[in-house]
């Protein structure tokens, strides 16, 4: 249960990091590099989150899929 709480608390920061990276490097075809950047940022901020990566990676995938499906990345890039 503690892991769920920590991950839910991380969601706003994850979303901000994902959107910032997408804004800096827009477009398709760079997903692996962008994912690696999110992971590097998380681990640089707090190395203990490295243990959560197996749970965080699919959550990031869900968020990116949602942003792609809803056009959130295109809207952010056009702002």
Number of C-alpha atoms within 10 A of each C-alpha: 5 7 10 10 9 12 16 12 11 13 15 11 12 21 16 11 18 21 19 14 16 20 16 11 14 16 12 8 8 11 14 9 12 18 17 12 15 20 20 14 14 19 16 12 10 10 12 11 15 14 10 14 15 9 12 18 15 11 15 19 13 12 16 20 12 13 17 13 10 11 11 14 19 15 10 13 14 8 6
